[in-house]
Every structure is written in C-alpha cells, then in structure tokens.
C-alpha cells in the first residue's frame, strides 16, 4: 500500500480539482479538439475497469465518505444499492456516506446508465475502490500506532489496535481529503479482502432496508431537478419545432415576436433549421413562438402509410426479404409434417413514447472560458459532447452538472433541451433555461419502434413444439439515434442487437428459424425500457398460449414440458409464480390470468 506521504503527493491536487475544493485548475478530461467535425457525438458505452472505482470513493476531513456514484438516478435506486456496497467495505452506516451524482469535471467518463446494468457491472469496481480506500486508511492507523497493518482490526467507522485504542476515520483524515489514483494500488491489490463479496456472517449494509436520503425532499418538493435550476440574470427559451420530421424552414418573419416587450431576442439559423425565442418571462414564450411566421419545406416522408408499408410483415414475407437470421436449426418443413396442431398468427405493436412524468429541461450558460449545463441525463458525458459540438467548443470546455431525473428508462440519454439552451445562451450571452412540455415530449423525443411479427408453429401429439418459423420487422434501436450521415454505413455492417433482443424463444425447438429486418422509417428511434424484449416476448409468448390452446394443454404445463433440461431456473420461477397466483383454481367472471417468460442473455 502507498505511504501517507506518497498518497498525499499523488492525490491532493487532482482530488481538489476533481472534487471542487479548488475553484480553478485544469479539468481531468482530455480535450477532443474542436467539435464541428463530421463524426457525431456518441454515447458512453465502455464497461468500467476495476480501477475506475478508485476515483469514485473518497475520504473527507472529519471522516465522512464521499461517493461519486457513477450511475444516474431516475428512481431505480442504483445510487442506494451501490452506496450499500461502499458502506459494507468501509464498515460505516448510511449517515456516514455523502452520495453525489458527479458533474463531468469530477470524475472520468463512465458508461451511460442503461440496461439494468448498475449493480451487475459497477458492483465490482465500487467494491474494489472502497476496499482499497479502507486498507489505505488501515495503513494510516498502523503508522499512527507504530504497528504492522495486519495487527490493526476493523472497527465501526474505523479501526482498533490490539490495546483497544480506536482510530476513527475522522482521526485518520483530519484536514485534507484522501483519494486514491490509478497508480496507487500495488500489484497485490486485486486480492485484498472484499467484504461486499465475502460473507463474514451477516452483511451490515448490503440487503438492508435503507430509506433513500432524498425521499423526504422528493415528496415535499425540495429536490432540485433540472427544471428547478435558477441562476442570476437567467433568461427563458423556447424553440419553434417543425410540423413534421425532417421539415426545414425556408423563410421566417419574426417581427411579431420581436415587438413583444418581454422578448429579449429571436435567434434564427435557417441553415441548421434552428428558430428560438429568449424572454425575460417564461409565460410569454408560447405566444412569442406563435407570432413567428415560418414557411416550411416539407419532406416527402415519412407519413403513416409509408411507415406502415415499410413495417408490414406480410409484405416482407411475400418477398422472402429479411436482412438478418438470429437462428436457423433443423428443417422447418420436417417439423410441419409431424405437427398434429398448427397455428399461424400475426402480432403487431405500435410505436411507444416514454411519457416521463418530468419533461426534459436544461439550463446552459455559454461563457467566454467555459460552458456550464445543468440537466438530468442518463449519460452526462454524452450531453457534454453534444453541447460542445452544438456551440463549437472543445469537449473539456463544457461542464455538465448532473441532476436526478423524474423518469427516464432509455428516454434521457441525450437532453435536447440542454443543447437548445446552449445555442440560445451563446446568442444572448446570458444563462438560458429551456423546458419542454408534454406536447414537445410526445412530438419531438425519440420512440420505441413499431414491431410486426408473423409466427408459424405447431405441436406434436406428445405436446412438444414441432417447428418454429418466426419473422419480424422493426427499426434499429441501439443505432437508431445515429445521424443519417453515417447510419447507412452502420446498417451495412451491423445487425441491431437491441431490435433483436429477446427474439429467440427459451424453449426446446429442434426445427426453428428466426429472421428479422431493422428498417429506418424516418421516425426518431431510441432505447425504450427493455429494447426489443417486450414486443418480441409479447409475440413469442402469445404464440405459446395459442399453441397450448390448440393442443388442449394447460399453458403452464405446456411451457414446462417444452423447456430444455438445462432450464431448471426458469422452470422453478414458473412453478413459484403458479403457486403464488393459485394457478389452476377457478377465476371470478370477467377476469383472467396468464403466464409468460423471457430469458435475456
């Protein structure tokens, strides 16, 4: 372990800069150069390295532990769960942890908060960082006691020497914070004791019932969301939005808006299709936007008929035209020949909006030396890059201050309101807040795409699935937000795994084929809870029910007898669900009961 002197020399300046203890200093993020390049800003997708945890867990003067949680909070409780990991490693309680959603200048970039991955992939680096900080503090206690570290025992919120002397973290961090850097850990650090991974009897924090420390503030309206941020001399902005996807303004007449006394500026950039109003009073914005006369150049598409035609499964089956094959095993025709019961069905699901309770909002202040943004996003570093690109600044000139979100689940990877606020702020030289309303959310955010499925399947006389021919069509989800300028290249070489997610049934299917196409329709597409899992599982499990009905077999028994032998866990879940809901017992009139399952790898 590093000595106290080594640790202080390595960590002091970088920690003070990252954590806001100094008002000036170079940022920790490397500049990506000027941002008006052809290549678009992209989300943060790299999984964390174990050493990343070192920058997230820090010991403050007085003994409190600051945890820069690398997960954005939208109600899922990831910050609470990971705080319990920190507490377990450091032998402390919830009141001794200061959990912070970090700004982009306080930690290196981390992966966007998506995919229910917060515990799965961040547990290990958080545990490692907290455990290494604990052992470093043990070394400090050992130096004070003049003993070997292996003689210093764990205590609550600190350590105990063999003679009973207690060393609280407050005693060990009297005046300056302690933070570890990537070069601080010795070669053997990966094998250090990890209390969050090793059962030492009962866990002290993990699995315990903690109340989120923001709960009371949320309920009483004290929590500051992005829309609540207020800065001195702040203006309010609203953007005039096109009447159709891809429409561009040909000409504008803004004299009516400019004549309104509360309007500070009308910002027009016809080349980029941007028209916005900035006002002293937010309540005049709708009238000011309505007073701008715009002549729009409307694109030929998309329209509903074209969208429906491009996602029509029967059209694609008639042409036998599918871009990707998820699985193809055995002989479908041979399966049909042994089927005693056969079913062919089509299943369609519509486009879906996120409909978050809190519409997105952002405050931006474009200054001469830097750009500051306040917003809630699942990927603040993506917002940082997009704002930098929008206003023509280097990435490390932009700081995004993170806020809790009032709902997200895929819908807040970007925060378009922040980009709009930045463009308006750059034009007027003052901080600007842009707040979307629900109408803007439904019309201008991205959507989960519609899906169209057709499945041809059958059942043998023994009640086994004889064959499974499943074709579906939708749009790219993971690569959906990619700009058209490079989307065509991605579509040539990448099968969108988000669209395909959950498309292969978890059942024993000797003769099977699953094909799909991911087609861009012109409608903005992005992640929506579960990606393709929900619409794909809906189609698969609906067909399973139809097969069971055709064969006259109980749906639970049909599923159990068609699971492969290695699916003990799935079978156990099904049986437990059936037990909980009294499967098989009669139901009251006009009520129903059903089962469905999905296995996502």
URGILIN-V86517 format. One record per backbone hydrogen bond with DSSP energy under -0.5 kcal/mol. NH is the residue of the N-H (numbers start at 0). CO is the residue of the C=O. E is the energy in kcal/mol with one decimal. If there is no record, write none. Layout:
BEGIN
nh=(NH & NH)
co=(CO & CO)
e=(E & E)
END
This chain:
BEGIN
nh=(6 & 7 & 8 & 9 & 10 & 11 & 14 & 15 & 16 & 17 & 18 & 19 & 19 & 20 & 21 & 36 & 44 & 51 & 52 & 53 & 54 & 55 & 56 & 57 & 57 & 58 & 59 & 59 & 61 & 62 & 64 & 65 & 65 & 66 & 66 & 67 & 67 & 68 & 68 & 73 & 80 & 81 & 82 & 83 & 84 & 85 & 86 & 87 & 88 & 89 & 90 & 91 & 95 & 96 & 97 & 98 & 99 & 99 & 101 & 101 & 103 & 105 & 106 & 111 & 112 & 113 & 116 & 120 & 121 & 121 & 122 & 125 & 126 & 127 & 128 & 129 & 130 & 131 & 132 & 133 & 134 & 135 & 136 & 137 & 138 & 139 & 140 & 141 & 142 & 143 & 144 & 145 & 146 & 150 & 151 & 152 & 152 & 154 & 156 & 156 & 157 & 158 & 159 & 160 & 163 & 166 & 167 & 168 & 170 & 171 & 172 & 177 & 179 & 183 & 188 & 189 & 190 & 191 & 194 & 196 & 197 & 199 & 207 & 209 & 214 & 217 & 218 & 219 & 220 & 221 & 222 & 224 & 225 & 227 & 228 & 228 & 233 & 234 & 235 & 236 & 237 & 239 & 240 & 246 & 247 & 249 & 250 & 252 & 257 & 258 & 259 & 262 & 263 & 264 & 266 & 267 & 268 & 272 & 273 & 274 & 275 & 276 & 277 & 278 & 279 & 283 & 284 & 287 & 288 & 289 & 290 & 291 & 292 & 292 & 293 & 294 & 295 & 296 & 297 & 306 & 307 & 308 & 309 & 310 & 311 & 312 & 315 & 316 & 317 & 318 & 319 & 320 & 321 & 323 & 325 & 325 & 326 & 328 & 334 & 335 & 336 & 337 & 337 & 338 & 339 & 340 & 342 & 344 & 346 & 348 & 351 & 357 & 358 & 361 & 362 & 363 & 364 & 366 & 366 & 370 & 371 & 372 & 373 & 374 & 375 & 377 & 378 & 378 & 381 & 382 & 383 & 384 & 385 & 386 & 387 & 388 & 389 & 390 & 391 & 392 & 394 & 396 & 397 & 398 & 400 & 400 & 401 & 402 & 404 & 406 & 410 & 412 & 417 & 418 & 419 & 420 & 421 & 422 & 423 & 424 & 425 & 426 & 427 & 428 & 431 & 432 & 433 & 434 & 435 & 440 & 441 & 442 & 443 & 444 & 446 & 447 & 450 & 451 & 452 & 453 & 454 & 455 & 456 & 456 & 457 & 458 & 459 & 462 & 465 & 466 & 467 & 468 & 469 & 469 & 470 & 471 & 472 & 473 & 479 & 481 & 485 & 486 & 487 & 489 & 490 & 491 & 492 & 492 & 493 & 495 & 496 & 499 & 500 & 502 & 504 & 507 & 508 & 511 & 511 & 512 & 513 & 514 & 515 & 516 & 518 & 518 & 525 & 528 & 530 & 531 & 532 & 535 & 536 & 537 & 538 & 539 & 540 & 541 & 542 & 543 & 544 & 545 & 546 & 547 & 548 & 549 & 550 & 551 & 551 & 552 & 557 & 558 & 559 & 560 & 561 & 561 & 562 & 562 & 563 & 566 & 570 & 571 & 572 & 573 & 574 & 575 & 576 & 577 & 578 & 579 & 580 & 581 & 582 & 584 & 590 & 599 & 600)
co=(2 & 3 & 4 & 5 & 6 & 7 & 10 & 11 & 12 & 13 & 14 & 15 & 16 & 15 & 15 & 34 & 42 & 48 & 49 & 50 & 51 & 52 & 52 & 55 & 65 & 177 & 57 & 63 & 172 & 59 & 95 & 57 & 63 & 64 & 97 & 55 & 65 & 66 & 99 & 71 & 76 & 77 & 78 & 79 & 80 & 81 & 82 & 83 & 84 & 85 & 86 & 86 & 92 & 93 & 64 & 96 & 66 & 97 & 68 & 99 & 399 & 102 & 102 & 43 & 377 & 111 & 113 & 116 & 116 & 117 & 118 & 121 & 122 & 123 & 124 & 125 & 126 & 127 & 128 & 129 & 130 & 131 & 132 & 133 & 134 & 135 & 136 & 137 & 138 & 139 & 140 & 141 & 141 & 147 & 148 & 150 & 159 & 157 & 90 & 154 & 154 & 166 & 152 & 164 & 160 & 158 & 165 & 156 & 167 & 167 & 168 & 58 & 53 & 180 & 185 & 186 & 187 & 188 & 192 & 193 & 193 & 197 & 204 & 207 & 211 & 213 & 214 & 215 & 217 & 216 & 216 & 222 & 403 & 224 & 224 & 225 & 230 & 430 & 278 & 432 & 276 & 274 & 238 & 243 & 296 & 294 & 294 & 292 & 253 & 254 & 256 & 259 & 277 & 277 & 275 & 265 & 273 & 268 & 268 & 272 & 266 & 237 & 264 & 235 & 261 & 280 & 281 & 283 & 284 & 285 & 286 & 288 & 252 & 290 & 291 & 250 & 293 & 247 & 295 & 302 & 303 & 304 & 305 & 306 & 308 & 310 & 311 & 312 & 313 & 314 & 316 & 315 & 319 & 515 & 323 & 513 & 513 & 511 & 330 & 331 & 332 & 333 & 334 & 335 & 458 & 458 & 456 & 454 & 452 & 450 & 447 & 405 & 356 & 433 & 373 & 431 & 371 & 364 & 369 & 396 & 364 & 398 & 362 & 400 & 360 & 411 & 411 & 412 & 378 & 378 & 379 & 380 & 381 & 382 & 383 & 384 & 385 & 386 & 387 & 387 & 32 & 393 & 394 & 370 & 372 & 398 & 399 & 374 & 72 & 404 & 407 & 409 & 414 & 414 & 415 & 416 & 417 & 418 & 419 & 420 & 421 & 422 & 423 & 424 & 363 & 234 & 361 & 236 & 359 & 436 & 437 & 438 & 439 & 440 & 523 & 351 & 348 & 472 & 346 & 470 & 344 & 468 & 342 & 454 & 466 & 340 & 463 & 459 & 457 & 457 & 510 & 455 & 467 & 512 & 453 & 514 & 451 & 516 & 476 & 478 & 482 & 482 & 483 & 485 & 486 & 487 & 488 & 489 & 489 & 493 & 494 & 495 & 496 & 499 & 502 & 561 & 506 & 328 & 509 & 467 & 326 & 469 & 323 & 471 & 473 & 516 & 446 & 408 & 527 & 497 & 529 & 531 & 532 & 533 & 534 & 535 & 536 & 537 & 538 & 539 & 540 & 541 & 542 & 543 & 544 & 545 & 546 & 547 & 548 & 547 & 553 & 554 & 555 & 556 & 557 & 558 & 558 & 559 & 505 & 563 & 566 & 567 & 568 & 569 & 570 & 571 & 572 & 573 & 574 & 575 & 576 & 578 & 577 & 581 & 587 & 597 & 598)
e=(-2.8 & -2.6 & -2.3 & -2.3 & -2.2 & -2.2 & -2.8 & -2.6 & -2.2 & -2.6 & -3.0 & -0.6 & -0.7 & -1.5 & -1.6 & -2.3 & -0.7 & -1.3 & -1.1 & -1.8 & -1.2 & -0.8 & -0.9 & -0.5 & -2.6 & -2.5 & -0.5 & -3.1 & -1.8 & -2.2 & -2.5 & -2.7 & -0.5 & -0.5 & -2.7 & -2.8 & -0.6 & -1.4 & -2.0 & -0.5 & -2.2 & -2.6 & -1.5 & -1.6 & -1.1 & -1.9 & -2.7 & -2.3 & -2.0 & -2.0 & -0.9 & -1.7 & -1.4 & -1.7 & -3.2 & -0.8 & -2.8 & -0.5 & -0.7 & -0.8 & -1.8 & -1.8 & -0.7 & -2.5 & -2.8 & -1.3 & -1.1 & -2.7 & -0.6 & -1.0 & -1.5 & -2.1 & -2.6 & -2.7 & -2.6 & -2.3 & -2.5 & -2.6 & -1.9 & -2.3 & -2.2 & -2.0 & -2.4 & -1.9 & -1.7 & -1.6 & -2.3 & -2.5 & -2.4 & -2.1 & -2.1 & -1.2 & -2.3 & -2.2 & -1.6 & -0.6 & -2.6 & -2.6 & -2.5 & -0.7 & -1.4 & -2.1 & -2.4 & -2.7 & -2.3 & -2.9 & -0.5 & -2.3 & -0.6 & -1.5 & -1.6 & -2.9 & -0.7 & -2.2 & -1.9 & -0.6 & -1.6 & -1.8 & -0.6 & -1.4 & -1.6 & -0.7 & -2.1 & -1.2 & -1.9 & -2.8 & -2.4 & -2.0 & -1.0 & -2.8 & -1.3 & -0.9 & -0.6 & -1.7 & -0.6 & -0.9 & -1.5 & -3.0 & -2.6 & -3.0 & -2.0 & -2.8 & -0.5 & -2.0 & -1.9 & -3.8 & -1.2 & -2.3 & -2.6 & -1.5 & -1.5 & -1.5 & -2.4 & -1.8 & -3.1 & -0.6 & -3.1 & -0.7 & -2.4 & -0.5 & -2.8 & -2.8 & -2.9 & -2.9 & -2.5 & -1.4 & -1.0 & -2.3 & -2.8 & -2.1 & -1.2 & -1.4 & -2.5 & -0.5 & -0.6 & -2.5 & -0.6 & -3.5 & -0.8 & -2.5 & -2.8 & -2.3 & -2.4 & -1.5 & -1.2 & -0.8 & -1.6 & -2.5 & -2.3 & -1.5 & -0.7 & -2.4 & -0.6 & -2.6 & -0.5 & -2.5 & -1.2 & -2.6 & -2.0 & -2.2 & -1.7 & -0.9 & -0.6 & -1.0 & -2.6 & -2.0 & -2.9 & -2.1 & -1.9 & -2.3 & -1.9 & -1.9 & -0.7 & -2.4 & -2.2 & -2.4 & -2.5 & -0.9 & -2.5 & -3.0 & -2.2 & -2.6 & -2.8 & -1.9 & -0.6 & -3.7 & -0.6 & -0.6 & -0.8 & -1.9 & -2.3 & -1.9 & -2.6 & -2.9 & -2.2 & -2.3 & -2.3 & -2.2 & -0.8 & -2.5 & -0.6 & -1.9 & -1.9 & -3.0 & -3.9 & -0.6 & -0.6 & -1.3 & -2.5 & -1.0 & -1.3 & -0.6 & -1.5 & -1.1 & -2.2 & -2.4 & -2.2 & -2.2 & -2.1 & -2.7 & -2.5 & -1.1 & -1.7 & -2.7 & -2.6 & -2.1 & -2.7 & -0.7 & -2.5 & -2.1 & -2.4 & -2.0 & -2.4 & -1.5 & -2.3 & -2.7 & -1.8 & -2.0 & -3.0 & -2.6 & -2.5 & -2.8 & -2.5 & -0.5 & -1.3 & -2.6 & -3.1 & -1.8 & -1.9 & -0.6 & -1.6 & -2.9 & -0.6 & -2.9 & -2.5 & -1.6 & -2.0 & -2.2 & -0.6 & -1.4 & -1.7 & -1.7 & -0.9 & -1.9 & -2.8 & -0.9 & -0.9 & -0.9 & -2.7 & -0.6 & -0.7 & -1.5 & -0.9 & -2.3 & -0.6 & -3.5 & -0.8 & -2.5 & -0.6 & -2.5 & -2.5 & -2.4 & -2.5 & -1.3 & -3.3 & -0.6 & -2.0 & -1.1 & -2.3 & -2.0 & -2.5 & -2.3 & -2.9 & -2.5 & -1.7 & -2.4 & -3.0 & -1.7 & -2.0 & -2.1 & -1.9 & -2.0 & -2.8 & -2.3 & -2.5 & -2.5 & -2.2 & -0.7 & -0.7 & -2.7 & -3.0 & -1.9 & -2.4 & -2.6 & -0.8 & -0.7 & -0.6 & -0.9 & -0.6 & -2.1 & -2.5 & -2.5 & -2.3 & -2.6 & -2.5 & -2.2 & -2.6 & -2.5 & -2.0 & -2.4 & -2.2 & -1.0 & -3.0 & -2.0 & -1.1 & -0.5 & -0.5)
END
